[in-house]
Amino acid sequence: MASARKTLLTGSITFVAGLALWLFGLDVEIFIFTPSKVGVVLMVIGGLETLYGIYKSISTDDAARGRP
């Protein structure tokens, strides 16, 4: 269960960091990358990781209850 919570927490933090970059980095352009585009990528990765954490949490609960 701790692993599912850890995955859920890191996914949420990654999503929030990406959201902050997307919101506050729209007017900024750095030589190699644009922070708003990196923020969108981080939001997608964080969202997927959060969904995976939810899936792990649900599947762990089902296994603990004896469900296949």
Residue pairs with C-beta under 8 A, 6 or more apart in sequence:
1 57
1 60
3 56
4 53
4 56
4 57
4 60
5 53
5 57
6 53
7 49
7 52
7 53
7 56
8 50
8 53
8 54
8 57
9 53
10 49
10 53
11 46
11 47
11 48
11 49
11 50
11 51
11 52
11 53
12 46
12 50
13 46
14 42
14 45
14 46
14 49
15 42
15 43
15 46
15 47
15 49
15 50
16 46
17 39
17 42
17 46
18 38
18 39
18 40
18 41
18 42
18 43
18 44
18 45
18 46
19 39
19 43
20 39
21 35
21 36
21 38
21 39
21 42
22 35
22 36
22 39
22 40
22 43
23 39
24 35
25 34
25 35
25 36
25 38
25 39
26 36
28 34
28 35
28 36
62 68
